[in-house]
Amino acid sequence: MQATPRPIHEATASHADAINALGSRAFGVNWSLAFPRPGNLQRTITKAPRNGWAFTVTLEDNQVSGFAVIKPHMGEGQVMLESVWCELGFVTVADTHRGHGLGTDLVVDAQRRALAAGRLGMMATIHAKSAGWYTGLGWHVGDHGHALVIPDVRTRRYGPMVWVHQPRMTHPRWAWTRLDPARPVTAWTSRGGRVAQRDLIVELAAQAAWT
């Protein structure tokens, strides 16, 4: 990690076109599904602070050289849920700026912002080629074909619940990390999403004591 990280800026609607171009090149169809039209992205960036999202950018000569997207957990019907967890939805750096630590700076900043917003854990869907990079950042990465199980006590509308994210072909690995060493949430990656009930009860009780 760099001793002096580059500044990370909150994105504005004026960055939408550059973010869209970079996201389309980096993520292809997954980006198109999330933001099918440029207007969707502009509106999401504009409304991000009050909707629990965060868009951040790195700038080189006032041009977007990388960005990250933090997303809230969403329930059925895309209902935003109060949660101790959030998602690192997208993070990428322009090809011309790779190898200089920008990606690390963006992820570390995203974790800091999420913790400041009251989140205790962050998860992401990642490509297999990125597994080693996330592991180097201290994330836990599941094996190919494994599901991600996230106990979350804050989803009070539904009662304490467990998120089971099934693997998808476009994202063969799940990754997660803790944000607060003093309140170390736990998730599991396992084939079929099977976790001992006793372990889930212990985790939910610990979260209840912290929140």
CORMOZI-V994166 format. One record per helix or strand of 2 or more residues. SS is the DSSP state (~ for helix, > for strand). FROM is the first residue (numbers start at 1). LEN is the number of residues. If there is no record, write none. Layout:
# CORMOZI-V994166
ss;from;len
SS;FROM;LEN
SS;FROM;LEN
This chain:
# CORMOZI-V994166
ss;from;len
>;9;2
~;13;15
~;29;6
~;38;14
>;54;7
>;63;10
~;76;3
>;85;9
~;95;3
~;102;15
>;121;6
~;128;9
>;140;2
>;147;6
>;161;5
>;173;6
>;187;4
~;191;3
~;197;14
